[in-house]
């Protein structure tokens, strides 16, 4: 049984397999073909944090695959102390074929991984956002071809999105840079873990956004204050004031740079309003691909449950040879 708690769960070949499967399912969908690869399967989603893209992308994905989706808030699931997390995981695992969690604590995701007995997907934690990073790379490859050797620059806080982008760059052979204020960079502990897993990955940290984006293929940003950091909003607005992505910053990288944002965007804060609608912006392709990636990921995970036959490549019944007359 396989899980996606972080992108470190997968090998680089497996990451590519998920991306190829997701792209293939998207291409089929564009032709009006939505094979029921998850018929009679149940996806349960438990969210401590509200969401637009994450919830709807997974629900739409499961619907298009012919399965069903159940949604629970953390209160409905009993995370308020009604029973232990381990017991909740066991109960939900008995009802579900796949469980997604959008939560604060990475520890909760690991608890479900140990006790649920079905594939677990980290749909977001404070530490990682693996599904977002997979959809991001899927989008770049769709728009501009292979990402190998490309330079992705993240401008902003060294948060869960930045960490997951760095990991997937390691898997895909990209160069990764981050421009962040002092004190908001990627941690030394995370960088050591990254270097141990991907010794050939080039990671550079800058305190100047213009220096970081020079020669970039992709410029990426996120909100300055995430959910749970509302009390820091005013302080962070001052600290990150020089890290807004503007058309001027895009121009430093060049006319072929792509702009990405995981959304929701605070137009006029981390990103200038004009950038969101700039021809170089691919944020809405990126957002749609969250659904196609979810389809590919769900199918891939279910293929690895009890060594079941491939859902994406149905077995063909061999043709019987006609008997020859004597």
C-alpha positions in Angstrom: 0.0 0.0 0.0 1.3 3.4 -0.9 0.6 6.9 0.5 1.4 10.5 -0.3 2.2 12.2 3.0 5.1 14.1 1.4 6.8 13.9 -2.0 9.6 12.1 -0.2 7.3 9.0 -0.1 7.8 8.5 -3.8 10.8 7.7 -6.0 11.5 10.0 -8.9 10.3 7.4 -11.3 7.0 7.1 -9.4 6.6 10.9 -9.5 6.9 10.7 -13.3 4.5 7.9 -13.4 1.8 9.9 -11.5 2.4 12.9 -13.8 2.2 10.8 -17.0 -1.0 9.1 -15.8 -2.5 12.5 -14.8 -1.7 14.0 -18.2 -3.1 11.0 -20.0 -6.4 11.2 -18.0 -6.6 14.9 -18.8 -6.1 14.3 -22.5 -8.9 11.6 -22.4 -11.2 14.1 -20.6 -10.6 16.7 -23.3 -11.9 14.2 -25.8 -15.0 13.5 -23.7 -13.7 10.2 -22.4 -14.0 9.7 -18.6 -13.5 6.0 -17.9 -15.0 4.9 -14.6 -11.7 3.7 -13.2 -12.9 4.2 -9.6 -16.4 2.8 -9.8 -17.8 1.9 -6.4 -14.8 3.5 -4.7 -15.1 6.0 -1.8 -12.9 9.0 -1.1 -13.3 10.5 2.3 -12.0 14.0 2.9 -11.4 15.4 6.3 -10.5 19.1 6.5 -9.3 21.2 9.4 -8.7 24.1 7.0 -11.3 25.4 4.6 -10.6 25.2 0.9 -11.9 26.0 -2.6 -9.5 24.2 -5.0 -8.4 21.3 -2.8 -11.9 20.2 -1.9 -13.6 20.7 -5.3 -10.7 19.3 -7.3 -10.8 16.0 -5.3 -14.5 15.8 -5.4 -14.7 16.5 -9.1 -11.8 14.1 -9.7 -13.6 11.2 -7.9 -16.9 12.0 -9.6 -15.2 11.9 -13.1 -13.6 8.6 -12.2 -17.0 7.1 -11.3 -16.5 7.1 -7.6 -18.1 8.8 -4.6 -16.7 11.5 -2.2 -17.6 12.2 1.4 -16.6 15.4 3.1 -16.2 16.0 6.8 -15.1 19.0 8.8 -12.6 18.3 11.7 -15.5 18.8 14.1 -17.7 16.3 12.3 -14.8 13.8 12.3 -14.4 14.2 16.0 -11.0 15.9 16.1 -12.3 18.1 18.9 -11.4 15.3 21.4 -14.6 13.2 21.1 -12.3 10.2 20.5 -8.7 9.5 19.8 -7.2 10.3 16.4 -6.1 6.7 16.1 -9.7 5.4 16.6 -11.0 8.0 14.0 -8.5 6.8 11.5 -9.5 3.1 12.0 -13.2 3.9 11.6 -12.8 6.1 8.5 -10.4 3.6 7.0 -13.0 0.9 7.2 -15.4 3.1 5.2 -13.0 4.4 2.7 -10.8 3.4 -0.2 -8.7 6.6 0.0 -8.6 9.4 2.6 -7.4 12.9 2.1 -6.5 15.2 4.9 -6.1 19.0 4.9 -4.8 19.9 8.3 -2.4 21.9 10.4 -0.3 19.0 11.8 1.8 16.7 9.7 1.7 14.4 12.7 -2.1 13.8 12.2 -1.4 12.7 8.6 1.2 10.2 9.9 -1.2 8.9 12.5 -3.8 8.2 9.7 -1.1 6.5 7.6 -0.3 4.1 10.5 -3.9 3.3 11.5 -6.4 3.8 8.6 -5.5 0.8 6.5 -6.0 2.6 3.2 -4.0 5.1 1.1 -3.6 8.5 2.7 -3.2 11.7 0.8 -1.7 14.9 2.3 -4.0 17.5 0.8 -2.1 20.2 2.8 -0.3 20.4 6.1 1.8 23.1 7.7 4.9 21.3 6.6 4.1 20.1 3.0 1.7 20.6 0.1 2.6 17.7 -2.2 -0.5 17.6 -4.4 0.0 21.3 -5.3 3.7 20.7 -6.3 2.7 17.8 -8.5 0.1 19.8 -10.3 2.6 22.7 -10.6 5.1 20.6 -12.4 2.4 19.0 -14.5 1.4 22.5 -15.6 4.9 23.6 -16.5 5.5 20.5 -18.6 2.2 20.9 -20.3 2.9 24.6 -21.2 6.6 24.5 -22.0 7.8 20.9 -22.2 10.3 19.0 -20.0 11.2 20.7 -16.8 14.6 19.1 -16.6 17.3 21.8 -16.3 14.7 24.6 -15.8 15.1 27.1 -13.0 12.1 27.6 -10.7 12.2 30.6 -8.4 9.9 30.9 -5.4 9.4 34.5 -4.1 8.1 34.7 -0.5 7.9 32.7 2.7 9.8 29.4 2.9 6.5 27.6 3.8 4.9 24.3 2.9 4.5 25.2 -0.8 8.2 26.2 -1.1 9.3 23.0 0.6 7.2 20.8 -1.7 8.4 22.7 -4.7 12.0 22.2 -3.7 11.4 18.4 -3.2 9.8 18.0 -6.6 12.6 20.0 -8.3 14.9 17.3 -6.8 12.8 14.6 -8.4 12.5 16.2 -11.8 16.0 17.6 -12.2 15.1 21.3 -11.9 17.1 24.1 -10.3 15.4 25.7 -7.3 15.9 29.2 -5.9 14.0 31.0 -3.2 14.0 34.8 -2.5 12.9 35.4 1.1 13.5 37.9 3.9 16.0 37.0 6.6 14.4 34.6 9.0 11.9 33.3 6.5 14.2 31.1 4.4 14.1 27.3 4.1 15.5 25.9 7.4 18.9 24.4 7.6 17.4 21.1 8.8 15.2 20.9 5.7 18.1 21.8 3.4 20.2 19.0 4.9 17.4 16.5 4.4 17.0 17.7 0.8 20.7 17.4 0.1 20.8 13.9 1.5 18.0 12.8 -0.7 18.9 14.8 -3.8 22.7 15.4 -3.8 22.6 16.8 -7.4 19.8 19.3 -6.7 21.0 22.9 -6.9 19.2 25.1 -4.2 20.0 28.8 -3.9 18.6 31.2 -1.3 18.5 34.9 -1.9 17.4 38.0 0.0 16.9 40.0 -3.2 14.0 39.1 -5.5 15.5 40.7 -8.6 18.8 38.8 -8.2 16.9 35.5 -7.6 14.7 35.7 -10.7 17.4 36.6 -13.2 17.3 33.9 -15.9 14.3 32.1 -14.3 12.0 29.9 -16.3 9.3 30.1 -13.6 8.5 32.7 -11.0 6.2 31.4 -8.2 4.7 33.1 -5.2 2.2 32.5 -2.4 0.4 34.5 0.2 2.5 36.2 2.9 0.4 35.0 5.8 -1.2 31.5 5.6 -4.1 30.1 7.5 -3.1 30.1 11.2 -0.9 33.1 10.8 -3.6 35.8 10.8 -2.2 37.5 13.8 1.1 38.0 11.9 -0.6 39.5 8.9 0.3 43.2 9.5 3.9 42.4 10.5 4.4 40.1 7.5 3.0 42.8 5.1 5.9 45.0 6.2 8.6 42.3 6.1 7.6 41.1 2.7 6.9 44.5 1.1 10.0 44.2 -1.2 9.0 40.7 -2.4 5.8 41.5 -4.4 5.8 40.0 -7.8 5.2 42.7 -10.3 5.4 42.9 -14.1 8.8 44.7 -13.6 10.0 41.6 -11.7 8.8 39.3 -14.5 10.6 41.5 -17.0 13.9 40.9 -15.2 13.5 37.2 -15.9 12.5 37.8 -19.5 9.5 37.5 -22.0 9.3 33.7 -21.8 9.1 33.4 -18.0 6.0 31.7 -16.6 4.2 33.1 -13.5 2.5 30.7 -11.0 0.6 31.1 -7.8 -1.1 28.3 -5.8 -4.1 30.6 -5.0 -5.9 32.2 -3.4 -4.1 35.3 -4.4 -4.1 38.5 -2.5 -4.0 40.9 -5.5 -2.0 43.9 -4.6 -0.1 42.2 -1.9 2.3 39.3 -2.8 1.3 39.7 -6.5 0.5 42.9 -8.5 -3.0 42.8 -10.0 -1.6 43.1 -13.5 0.6 40.0 -13.1 -2.3 37.7 -12.5 -3.8 38.5 -15.9 -0.4 38.9 -17.7 0.0 36.6 -20.8 2.9 35.0 -18.9 0.6 33.9 -16.0 -0.6 30.3 -16.1 -2.3 30.3 -12.6 -5.7 29.2 -13.9 -4.3 26.3 -15.9 -2.4 25.4 -12.8 -5.6 25.6 -10.7 -7.5 23.3 -13.2 -4.7 20.8 -13.2 -5.2 20.2 -9.5 -8.2 18.1 -10.5 -6.4 16.2 -13.2 -3.5 15.5 -10.9 -6.0 14.3 -8.2 -7.4 11.8 -10.7 -4.0 10.5 -11.6 -2.9 10.3 -8.0 -6.0 8.5 -6.8 -5.8 5.9 -9.6 -2.1 5.4 -9.1 -2.6 4.8 -5.3 -5.4 2.4 -5.8 -3.4 0.4 -8.3 -0.9 -0.3 -5.5 -3.5 -1.7 -3.0 -3.1 -5.4 -2.6 -1.4 -5.6 -6.0 -4.6 -5.2 -7.9 -4.5 -5.1 -11.7 -3.9 -1.8 -13.3 -6.9 0.5 -13.3 -5.4 2.8 -15.9 -4.6 -0.1 -18.3 -7.6 -2.5 -18.2 -6.7 -6.1 -19.0 -7.7 -7.3 -22.5 -9.4 -10.6 -22.9 -7.1 -12.6 -25.3 -8.7 -13.5 -28.6 -9.3 -17.2 -29.1 -7.6 -18.8 -32.0 -9.9 -20.3 -34.5 -9.7 -24.1 -34.8 -8.2 -25.1 -38.1 -10.1 -27.8 -40.0 -8.3 -31.0 -40.7 
